[in-house]
Amino acid sequence: MTTTRPVALVTGASSGIGKAAALALAAGGFDVVGTSRRASGVARRDGLTFLALDVADDDSVTTAVKEVIARFGRIDVLVNNAGIGSSGADEENSVARAQRVFDINVFGVMRMTKAVLPHMRGRGNGRIINISSILGFIPAPYMAAYAASKHAIEGYTESLDHEIREHGVRALLVQPAGTNTSFESNAVAPDMPLQIYAEQRRIADRLAATFNNDGDDPATVAKAIVAAATDSKPKLRYGASRNARRISTARRILPAGAFDGQIRKVNKLAR
């Protein structure tokens, strides 16, 4: 089976931002393949094709990408959305715990990119859209591993874009702020909790939950993803909402001391 319609592959598409993006791309004229670790075989749901995929597994990634190309004959857009959160002070999290976060959030993106890039480069066309976060450019106390993974995605994507642009392929970033999904409830808890951090950890967890519960609708982020996929002259970075753009502007223009103080104030840390 081949198609003349553009094809988008969206990881982590069973819920939240990934699901909203997959549905929005389908509404925008794409044939969409969504992936989930919980999918079984190949299935159709909500007008989308679903495949099983674990971005932390090399063989799973290779098999899924080959399956999409075999079924549709092309991949025009890859949305690297699958991710995992983390909580707790850095001292409370083992290196193995941080490696788990990076294996999904960073190396998962790299695995997917390496799998689709030869195909896109061969066709002289494609977009790789990596879902970053405002935590890719601001600090996040008690979420250090997660923030580090998103900072890594920022540097990786911008560097990659310079490498592949001459081959007709772009690597782009979408930066959500707080988004009303179940993502925060699925964050990895610290595996070496320390009493000295317990109260501040609880404050940070409550703040993160509130930030997401009061955050943007996933459809808002999906709109930015569709723009990144379809703009004739795409931007490297897409702030996914007014709040994301406001925070980005504040980071650029506020004096370092003022911004640092605001981070500590918001997180209820001693000044």
Buried (B, 14 or more C-beta within 10 A) or exposed (E): EEEEEBBBBBBBBBBBBBBBBBBBBBEBEBBBBBBBBEBEEBEEBEEBBBBBBBBBBEEBBEBBBEBBBEBBEBBBBBBBBBBBBBBBBBEBBEEEBBEBBBBBBBBBBBBBBEBBBEBBBEBEBBBBBBBBBBBBBBBBBBBBBBBBBBBBBBEBBBEBBEEBEEBEBBBBBBBBBBBBBEBBEEBBBBEEBEEEBEEBBEBBBEBBBEBBEEBBEBEBBBBBBBBBBBEEEBEBBBBBBEBBBEBBEEBEEEEEEEBEBBBBEEBEBEE
